[in-house]
Amino acid sequence: MKIGILGTGHIGKTLVRKLSAAGHDVKAANSRGPDTIEADVLAFGGRAVSAAEAVADVDVVIISIPLNRLPGIAPLLANVPAEAVVIDTSNYYPQRDGRIDAIEAGQVESLWVAELLGRPIVKAWNAIGSDSFAKKGKPAGSPDRIAIPVAADREADRKIGMALVEDTGFDAFDAGTLAESWRQQPGAPCYCTDLTREEMPAAIAAADRARLPKRRDLSIAVIRERVGDATTNPDAEYAVRLTRALYM
């Protein structure tokens, strides 16, 4: 498939590597320009381009930037054909993103994003830590392969999102519609807890929407205490132990 990726941060750079290694035609862009994308990100065939070029003539656009920067890229998507699949990997962290009143009032993060962008989206790769995503992929059928939930309103879009998750080395779990995607938001039992496909249904069902913000904010406080800030990602094993202790 022809894929454009906006963002080459913790998750975005791994998406470029894994999807290009899987044989997809991948273009990557960031806010600083193509010359700033490191060679190792492009080692498997990805191409560094401008943001406008990244969303031109593609089957799939993957947005992998902080949620508070989404308003700035919304105009880029205005000319992307309706049949193209748009996948969002972001999560809402008010400590980083600033307060978003609609989300604070209860709007599901993914529905807020779809409304902002003015088109259907797929929610994927948001519920796995960046270190786990980079290091823990396994071939299909491997024991203890980690699962990643995928939500979308259009079934065809969800199927494409799930197929691409499989291509990155993880089992795709059908998490239903965007209205239910709060179950994979920060603070939920399936969020960054590295569960298998067999473990995922119970975690999805156990999510308690009212408790998500408190759990999310507690994890940020613990990470800040341990590593000194809220933006540095802890190593995979510590992060998984922490989220399992707080979220499950």
N, C-alpha and C positions, 0 to 999 in steps of 0.2 A: 504494500500500500504506500501511497505518497502521504507523508506525515510532516506537519510543521509543528515544531515545539517552541513555545514562547517561554523563555526562562531556562537558565543553565545553573541554577543553584543546587542545593543538596539533592533534591529529587530529579530536577530537570536534566542535570548532566548524566545521571544514571539512565534515565529514559533514552537519551540520545545514544548512549553506548549500547544498551541492551536491544533497542529496537532496530538500530542499524546492523548490529551483529546478527539479528534474526532475519535479515534480508530485506528490510523495508527501506524505502527511499526517504531518508530523514534530512530535513532542514532544521537548523537550530538558530535561534536569535535571542539576544538579551538586550537590556536597556542601554548597555555601554558600547554596542557596536560589534560587528563580526570579528574585528581584529583582536578583541579581548577574550574570545573563546579559546581555551587552551587546547593544544594539540591532542592531548590524551582523551579529551571528550569526543574528538572526531576520529579516533583511532580505528574505528570499525566501519567508516564510510560516511558518517554524518557530515553535512556541509554547513559551514557558518555563513549566515546571510543576514540581511536586515530584517526587522520585524515585518515590514510590508511584504517582503519576498517570502517570508516563512509561511504566510497565510494564503499565498497565491497558488492556485492550481494544485490543491491538495485534497485528499479524501478525508483526512482527519487533522484537526488542530488540537494540540494538547497545551493547556495553559498551566504553567507550573511557576507561579509567582505569588508573593504574599497577597492575601485577600484585599488589603488596603490599596493595592496598585491596580486592581481590576478595572476601576473606572477609566483609567488612562488607556487601556487597550481595547475598551469596548468599541470605539470607532473603527478600529482595524477589522473587526468582525462584520461590519455592516455590509461589506461586499462579498463576504464568503457565502457561497451558494447554500440554500436551505438544506440540501441533501448532505452536505458535509457534516461530519460528526465532530462536535466540540466536547472535549473532555477537560474537566477541571480537577486539579489535585489540591486545591487550597483548603485551609481551615481557618476558623475565626479565633484569634487570640487578641482580646481587647488590649492587653499590655503592649502589643506590637502594632495592631491595626487601628487603635483608637476605638471609641465606643460607636457602634452602629445600632441606632435606636430600634430599627425593625427587628434585628436579630435578638437584641436584648428583650424585646417585647414578645419573643417567641417564634418569629419566622424561622423556618428551617434554613440553614446556611445555603444549601444548594438551590433552594427556591429563590432566595435573595439574589444569588449569582445569575440564575436563569432570567430573572426579571431585569436585572441590571444590563445583561448582555442582549436581551430581547430575543432569545432563541432557546430551544431545548438544549440541555447539556447532559453529559454523563459525569457521574462522580466516581472517580477511581484513583487508586494510589495515594489517597489522602490518609488512609488508616494503617500505614506502615511507616516505621521509623526509617530515616534516610540511611543509617548504617546497615540495618537489616536488609533494606532494599538493595543496597549495593553489594552485600556480601553473602546473602542467604538464599539466593535463587537456586533452584534445583530442576533437573529434567522432569518432565511429566511422568507421573507414576512413582516417583521417589518417595520412600517412607518419610513421614513427618514434613512433607512439603507445606510451606506456609501458604495460607489462603488470604486473598485480598477481596473485600466486598466491592461490588460494582452496582450502582443504582442509576436508573434513567427512566424517563416516562415512555420513551419510544422503544419498543422491544428490539427493533433492528439496531438502534444505537447501542443498547445494552449488550447485544450479542457481539458487536464489534469491539466495544470496550473490554468485554470478557476475553475475547480472542487475543487482544493485545496484551492483557495482563498475563495470559498463559505464555505468550512469547517472551515476556520478561523473566520467566522462571518461577512463577507462582500459580497456585490454583485459583481460578476465578470463582467467586461465590456470588450468585444472583441475589442481590439485596433488595430487589423490587423497585418501587417508584421513588422519585425524589422526595415525596412527602414523608417517606419512611427513612430517608437517608440520615436523619438525626441519630439513628442507631449506630452510625459509623463516625459520628463527630467526636472531637476530643472529650474525654471523660467517660465514654461508653466502654463496655467490657471488651469489645473487639478492637478498640483503638490502640494500635502499637503494642499489642500483646502477643503477636506472632503465633496465632492459632492455626490449626490445621482445618481443612474443609470439614472434617467430622466434628470438630469442636465449635465451629462457627455458628451453627444454628442456635445452640443454647445461649451463646454470648449475645447474639442479635436479639433473641427473645427476652433476655434478662435486662436489657437496657432500660434505665429509669430516667426519663427525660428531665424531670425536675432536679435530679442530682448531678447532671452533666457539668454545668458551669462551676459548681463548687469543687468537684473532682479535678476539672481542668486547671482551675486556678491554684489548687493545692499542689499539683504536679509542677507547675511553673515555679512556685515558691521553693519547692524542694530542689529543683534543678538549679535555680539561681543561688541557693545556699551552697550547693555542692560545686558548681563550676564558675560561679561568679557573675553570671548574667543569664538573661532569658532567651538569648539567641544562639548561643553555642550548643550544638547538639551533643549530648553525652554518648559514650560508646554504647553499642547495641545491647550488650548483656546487662549493663546497669539500667538502661532505659526500659528494657523489657521487664526486669525485676520490679522496677518502680511502678510502671503502669499496671502490672498484674496485681501488685499490692494495693494500689489505690482504686483501680477501676473494676476489679472482679470480686 
